[in-house]
Amino acid sequence: MKFYCFVYVLLLLIVISTRTLSVAPLIHKNVLLIVADDAGFESGVYNNKVCKTPNLDRLADRGLTFDHAFTSVSSCSPSRSAILTGLPQHQNGMYGLHQDVHHFNSFDKVRSLPLILSQAGVRTGIIGKKHVGPEAVYPFDFAYTEENNSILQVGRNITRIKHLVREFFLADDTRPFFLYVAFHDPHRCGHTHPEYGSFCEKFGNGEPGMGLIEDWKPVLYSPNDVIVPYFVPDTPAARQDIAAQYTTISRLDQGVGLVLHELQTAGHLNDTLIIYTSDNGIPFPSGRTNFYDPGVAEPLIVASPIDRSQWGHSTSALASTTDILPTVLDWFQIPFPTYYIHKKNDTVHLTGRSLLPLLGSFPEEDRWSIYASHNLHEVTMYYPMRAVRLLQYKLIHNLNYLMPFGIDQDFYVSPTFQDILNRTKSGKETHWYKTLQNYYYRKQWELYDIQKDPTELNNLAYKPEFMGVRKKLAGFLHDWQKATFDPWICAPGGVLENAGAFKEHPACLPLENNLGIEKTEL
């Protein structure tokens, strides 16, 4: 009997093998993830006709452009941790910046993308800004980052980046690869390297003391020609600031072109999924560290060499940077591992989704909400926020709203913010859409009808006719916080009790601090 079972199994395996061999061979799949630093929509891809980005434009011609993509947190390290773990910052533990005195890290048991891929036989590499830790959670086989090099060289010197990409591709390694190129452009540098200009726009331009980046052809812009976004004051100082930003964006774009050329030269242009995005909003008022759209809306291009039906198209589907991990795993057909971070019964589940179905001939745009979570940027900037975003409405919950909104060191010394400060102190017209007073001090709840009020100036949260909308969105937000084990789920009006007598039935217990929470079982 055993012999006949063996023969049956053997014949079955032969049939399966024959069927497998009869179909077209699988394409050797790889992933190239390109992340810009504080980049926004200053590109031809998003209809900016002044800032020249021919390489990003060409990439968009090979992929699908997302018009409603958002970061899950508007801060550098937390955002990068969310990209690489698929988890919001409050779940993966990267509450604020990683470097220096800030020293935030993800929890030791978090399973990041490079870790999952490496264990599945995928070669991993990172070039540029890493800005996350610890190393055991975020290991890469090939790594040239600020941890072992100058960030200016591996993040802004596009010739150096080109050579490192080439080195990665020339390695004698036949495994599929995941290469993460994290540019430092167009991040500000007036705080750390003011000699190079407010955006490091002079770094490597060939002028005395600036060094030379051989492959960079600097593109200079007149302040009179730049496009001033609605959230930036239209002043000479701000225009000059934007002109410097544009020059740095052009260097980023030329770097993207070099990376894509190396990919093509290595023979991988047609077997590699390419994703381009940024970590958070641009470093201007209402931008980075904010949950207003200038702070969380991101460029996103996803280019697949397999299904070309959406090449050159755009989509209005909602997308989040927490979608990148499930998208990459889907591409490699690698399952998300089962694991927990703190308690065995609290299994980690992704709340993001793969974007690959949207690249097909009949894309489904069935998502109706995305979420965001922020605690800190710099260690002194404790201003926790949670948000839920629909296509029409956005609800922001400012947990520490009785304190003024924080300003980071990098933005504080910027020409734009200094101009706002000086004009405010002297009583001059700021030409800004807000005042410092209403920028610093915000309501606990902010509800905006994005379609009717894209500048987010008309807070509907306390208007009786919108109480139903606010309550509904607050319910969505609470459910997401519960699903992602958010320790701040009861703040600011209550305390989370989930141990001892409350182990089986965790609850939010009221603080009686006049912030309105009642006892709520989770």
Secondary structure, DSSP 8 states (H G I E B T S, - for coil): -HHHHHHHHHHHHHHHHHHHHHS------EEEEEEESS--S-SGGGT-SSS--HHHHHHHHTSEEEEEEE-SSSSHHHHHHHHHHSS-HHHHS--S--STTT-----TT---HHHHHHHTT-EEEEEE------TTTS--SEEEETTTS-HHHHHT-HHHHHHHHHHHHHSS--S-EEEEEE--TT---TTT-GGG-TTSTTTTBSSTTT-B-TT-------TTTS---TTS--SHHHHHHHHHHHHHHHHHHHHHHHHHHHHHHTT-TTSEEEEEEESS--SSTTSTT--SHHHHEE-EEEE-SS--TTTTEEEEEEEEGGGHHHHHHHHHT------BSS-TT-B----S--SGGGGSSS-------EEEEE--SSTT----EEEEE-SSEEEEEETTTTS-----HHHHTSHHHHHHHHHHHHT-----SS-HHHHH---SEEEEETTT-TT--S--TT-GGGHHHHHHHHHHHHHHHHHTT-TTTTTTTEEEE-SGGGSSS-EEEE--SSS----EE-
